Amino acid sequence: MTPRLQTDGLVRHLGGRPVVDGISLSVPAGQVTCLLGPSGCGKSTTLRIIAGVDRQDAGSVSLNGRVVSDDARHLPPERRGVGLMFQDFALFPHLTVAQNIGFGLPRDGVSTARVEELLKRVDLVGYGAKHPHELSGGEQQRVALARALAPRPGIMLMDEPFSGLDNRLRDEIRDATLSVLKEEGTAVLLVTHEPDEAMRMADEIALMRAGRIVQKAAPYNIYNAPVDRAAAAFFSDINTLTGTVRGALTQTPFGQFLAPGLPDGTEVDIVFRPQHVRIDFDRGGKGPAPTPLEGTPARGTVQRARFMGKESLVEFLMDDGVSLVTATVPAVFLPHPGTVMWLSIRRERCFVFPRKSTELAA
């Protein structure tokens, strides 16, 4: 099946440097793809190129199987038939909600019916005669969504559309927006710098860094099989142990870790998330026995413990005097500083990355 949106090798230079560097994407009907990455990595520039408001230096953009921009042609934004949503909802203050939604549609009975259909779909029945200043931020966002969907675009481009909403409202509006987009069968390209938003909304995440896509996968796979240390750290807090490869093994306070394929002398980072650390009490200087699942336990001393609401965060200095490890524990768990405890790590939740290539990638 022909993808609704496809880009091949997009390149864009600004200020003498590549801000978009070889971006290739394919988004079929009904799929939400998130361009995720830190500020300045090229996400919004990529979106502007696809929308037609900026032009690439190389590569092509195809919509519904038709090339709309390459070295030889460049279709203007108004002829591309894509829906656009940005951080600023850009509603017309002098128009009513219904007039905003119907802006650009023919003035006929069919268009009126479409506006009423969308008001119902975004749960704003009875709001048609109101003006934007009479609405909350969440209601304005839903009007902007309805307006973008009114002409039935096959492709929706969204640039941080929820960033202006407070956290509590944001989840509700994101879920409602996703539901409407799925019902319409729209191909969606969403730009965000928030991993939680990408995980919540995306069918596929394209993680960007310095103008390039460094990893592209479904949320589960990109979270559980990060391509490098920086990718793991972008999605959550991490712990990092350092070591040196000897005979395809790396020695740490938690015993040996496999490092297959890496030559002796390679410096590596062993990366794991705080929620995958298990805590046991010290029993006269002894801890739990090693297991294949959790490896060799290591002893650490509590440095600090904080309650974070849903969980507690406990920080340890390991007995080697160098390694620092943070563990998260559900509910309230606040051991006093100086308390000696034993830690174990789920081995299948650990990632081993060559340190030199990781530092270059970051």
N, C-alpha and C positions, 0 to 999 in steps of 0.2 A: 504494500500500500504506500502511495506517495505521501511523504510527510507534509504536514501543513507548512512547517517552517524548516528551512535548511540553510545553514551557512557553511561555507567551505574556505578555510584558510584566511579568515579576515585579519588584516593587518592595518593598523592606524598609528601613525607617528605624530606626536605633539611635542614641540620644544626639542626636536632632534632625537627623541627616544621613542621606542615602541610602547605605547600604552595598551594596545591590543596586538597580540603577537601569535597569529596562527589559530584563531578560534574557529572550530568546526562543531556544529550542533545539528541535531535532528530532533524535531518535536512533532509527533503525530497528533491527530485529533484526539481530544479528551485527556491528553497528558499534561501534567504540570512539571515543568523543568525549572529548577532554581539555579541562577548564577549566584554563587555564594563566595564571599571573600571580603577582606578588609577594605577600608576606604582607600581609593587610589589604585586599585588592582585592575581597573579597566572594565568593570561590570556595566556601569551606566553608559560608557562610550560604546560598548558593544550593542546595548539596547538602542541607542540613538542611531547607530548605523543601520540596524534592522528596520527601525521606524522610518528612516530616510531623511532625518534631520541632520545627519552627519554622513560623510562619505568616506569609505575605506580607501586606503592606498593600494591594497591588493586583496584578492579574494572575491567571493560572490555571495549574494543573498538570494534565495529562492523562496517564493511563497506559493503554496499549492502547486508545486512542480514547475513554476514559471520563474525564470531569472528576472529579478527586478533591479538588480544592481551588480555590475561587474566593471571591467575595464572599459567596456564599450557603451554601457547604458546605465541610466540612473532614474528610476521612476520616482516622482515626487511623493511626499508623504500622503497627500490627500487621495492619491490614486492606488495606494497599496491595500486598502481595505482592512487595516488592522485596528484593533481597539487599543487605546492608550490610557493608562492610569499612573499618576505620579504622586509624590509626597504631598504636593499642593493639589487639593481636589479641583481647583480652578473652576469652580461653579460661577455662573454669571449671577451677580448679586441682584440685578434688577429683574431677573426672570423667576417665575415660580418653579417649584420642584418639577411639575409636569412639563413646563416649557424647557427647563434644563434637560430633562430626559429626552424630550422630543426634538431637541435642537439638531438641525441638519436632516431630519426626516421630512418627507413630503407632508403637506398639511392636508390630510385626508382621513377618512374613517379608519382605514387600515392602521395608520400611524397612531391614531388615538387609541385604538384597541391594543396596540403594542405597548404604549405607555402605561395603560391600565394593567396589562399583564405583568409588566416589570415592577410596577408599584406593589403588586400583590406578591411577586416573587421575592422582593427584598424587604417585605414586611413593612411597607409604608402606605398601606391603603388609608385614604383620608388625608394624606399629606400633600396632595397634588397642588393645592392652592397656596401652600406656605412658601415663604422665601428662605433662602439659605441661612440668613442670620437668625431665623427662628428655630433652627435645628441644632442638635448636639453634634459633636465631632463624629460620633459613630453614624448618626443619621446622614450627615453630609457625605461620609464615605460611601454609604449605600446608594445615595443619589448618584455619585460619581460612577459607581459600578454600573448602575442601571443605564446611565447615559452612554457609557462605553459599550454596553451590550445592545443598545437599541437597534443599531443597523445590522445586527446579527453577524459580527465579524467572526471569521473562522480562527483568528489568531488574536490573543490578548497579550500586550506587553505591559508589565507592571514594574515600576521603579520605586521600591520602598513605600508602597501605598499605605502601610499601617503604622509608619513610624511616628505619626503625630498623635496617635491614640494612647491613652494611659494603659498600663499593663493589664488591668482587670478587663477592660473593654476590648482590648486587642484580640484576645483569644476568641471571644464571642464573634467579633466581626470577621476574623480570619476564617473561622469555621463556616459562617454563613456565606461568605464570599466563595469559598471553595465549593460548597454545595451548589450554588447557582452556576458556577463555571462548569462543573461536572454535568449538571443537567443540560446545559447548552451544548455540551460536547466540544467546547472551545480548547484549542491548543494554547497553552499558557507558558510564557517565559517571564519568570518573576526574578527581579534583582533584589537581593537582601544581603546585609552584613551580619544577620542574626542566625546562628546555627539552629536555635530552637524553632524559628519561623520556617526555615528550610525543611527541617525534620517533620514539622507538623503538616506542611502543605504539599511537599514535593513527591512526585513519583520517581524523579531522578534529580540528583544534585550534581552540578558541575562546579567543583571547587577551583577558584581562580587565585592566582598569585603572580604578581608582576606581569600582568597582561596575558598570562597563559592559563589553560586548564591543566591542573596538575593531577586531578583525579575526577572521574565521572562514574557514578554508580547510584543504585537505589540507596535510600537513607540507611537501611540496616547494614548494607555491605560497606558503605563508605565510613560508617561509624565503627564497625567491628573489624575492618581490614584496611586501616589507613595506610596511605602510600609512604608516609614518612612521619617523623616526629612532629613536625609543624602541623601536619594534617590532623594528627591525633589531638594535639593541643588546641586546635581551633574549635573542636567540638566539646571539650570539657577540660577541667583541671586534670593534670597528669602528675605522676611521680616519675622521676628518672634516676636510674642507677647507672653508673658508668663502669666500664670494664675493658679488658684487653683479651682478644681471642688467642687461645692457645689450644691447638688440636681441635678446632671447631667447637670449643667450649669457652665460656666466659665465667669467671669466678666472681661471686657477689656475696654479700652477707646472707642471702637467701639460698646459698648453694650455687650449683653450676647451671648455666643456661646454654642451650644449644645455639650455635651460630653457624649453621651449615653454609658452605660455599664461600666463607670469608677467610682470607689468608691469615696466618699467624701474625700478631702484632697490630691487627686492625683495632682501632678504638671504637667501641660501640656504646650506644645508649639502650638500656632495657627500660621500656616505657609501659606503665600500667596506671589504671585509673583508681582514685581513692575508694570507690565503691567496691572494688575487687580485692580489698585488703581485709583479711579476717583477723580479729583480735582475740587473744586468749590471756588469761591471768597467769602470772608467774607463780609457780608452785615450788618454793624452796630452791630457786635457781634453775628449775627445769620447766620446759615447755612441752607442747604436744609433740608426738612422734611425727617424723616426716611421712608424707603420703604422695602417691603418684600424681594426685590431682592438685595438691597445694605445695608440693616440694618441701624444702627444708625451712622450718620456722627460724626466725631471727629475733633477737631480743632488742628492745628499744625502750627509751625512757621518755615519758610524756613531757613535752615542752609547753604545750598549751592546748586547751580544750574549749570549744565555743559551741553554743546551741544556736542553730540557724533556722529554727522553725520546724521543718519537716525532718531534719536530721541534725546530728552533732558532728562537728569537725574536730578531729584529734590529730595533733602533730607530734611526731616522734623523732628523736635523735637516736640512730642505731648505735649498737655497741662498737662499731668501727670508728666512731667519733667523727665521721664525715657525712654519711648518708642521712638525708632527711626524708621521712615518709609521712604522708598525710593519709588518714583513713576517714571515711564517712560511715556513720552508724545511724540507723533509723531511730527516731525519737530522741529521748534525753539520755546522753551518756557523757558524763563530765568527770573523768578521773583527774585527780590532783596532779599538778606538775611535780615531776620527780618519781611518779609511779612507774615501776618497771613492768612491762608487759611483753607478750610474744606476738609477733605478726607473721602471717602466712599470706601468700599471693596465689590466686588462681592461675596456674601456669598457662592455660589456654587463652587467658585474657592478657598475656604479656606480649609485647612486640619488641623485636630486636632490630635496631637500625644502625648501619655504619655511621659513626659520628661525623666524619668529614663531609660526606655527601649530605647529611642532614643539615649541617651548619651552612653549607652552600645553598641548599634549597630554601632555608629560612631567610 
